[in-house]
Amino acid sequence: MGKVYQQLSLSERRKIYFWREEKKSVDEIAALLGRHRSTIYRELQRNYFSDDDPFCSGYFHLNAQELYRRRRQRKQKFVRDHRIKDFVISKLKEFWSPEQIAGYLKNIGHDGLYACHETIYRYVYSAEGKNLELYKYTFRGRKHRARRFARRPRDQRGIPEYLLIQNRPDHIDERQEIGHWEADLMIFERVHGNVNITTLTERKTRFTFLIKNETKRPQEVMGSIREKMTSVPRQYRKTVTFDRGSEFLAWPLLSKYIGITSYYCEPRSPWQKGTVENTNGRIRRFLPRETNLNDLPPHQLEKICRQINATPRKCLGYKTPSEVFLYAA
């Protein structure tokens, strides 16, 4: 029988606070408390207090206990309130990510309901969530959640500072002009090989291109994007925002040959290119993860793309992406 994890107590949090004030390391604190070092790292990360004044920022035991209490209260509400669960499950099955669901509930509102993305992730990988096989609707489709502290360190992977999303012009966020795109790679079950699809979505009009790739090699993926974007009028191909996947790191192929500036999201921040993430959810209705792309003829992919672009959107005043984009072009 596995070891049952016990939450940190207020007394333990108080000790952590004082030992941090004494400049003790995470390893030293873990040894003194008889806890695993990852428990201490997680505590310091999740319950860190940030203030506009850096001198007021830090780890404080009372504040940490209150943050823990609120998270636990939200979790209990999520378990008790079937309305939240039903809404979350329905959107997961539409291939919305937990971040998108949480963002929608927070910004748009839905009968006063709310659940943070971490609460949704935990539910997906809980015993109940696994019984419902909700993990199949997540981006990676993993049955077990990857350990958060086993991931690669946050580096820039050779990306110049000026191409980071923090340095992207603010006016792009406002969607006032056509020409700013987002890109993502849709992955399918490994048994079918490395065949994948690049999704390209224009931020203002939601107009979308779908590109089939045989591999994830950067030269092929970015080369295909370059080829596709040459068909777009110059004034409507200004920037593309990517995540930091290795397949998207050949940014000079776009800047040197067709004058497109690439920007890169922060690590593990898919909401920073939420337009294309939302588009992927729509495409998954036609191309679930188990699809064998080797058997998908080009005309079928084109048909799916046309249907995506011919569907009215509320955000466009119920016009279609094709109408808005092609009329402007």
Helices and strands as residue ranges (DSSP letters): H 10-21, H 26-33, H 37-46, E 48-49, G 54-56, E 58-59, H 61-80, H 82-92, H 98-107, H 117-124, H 127-131, G 134-137, G 148-150, G 161-163, G 165-167, G 170-174, E 180-186, G 190-192, E 196-202, E 208-213, H 218-229, G 234-236, E 239-242, G 246-248, H 252-258, E 261-264, G 270-273, H 274-283, G 293-295, H 298-309, G 314-316, H 321-328
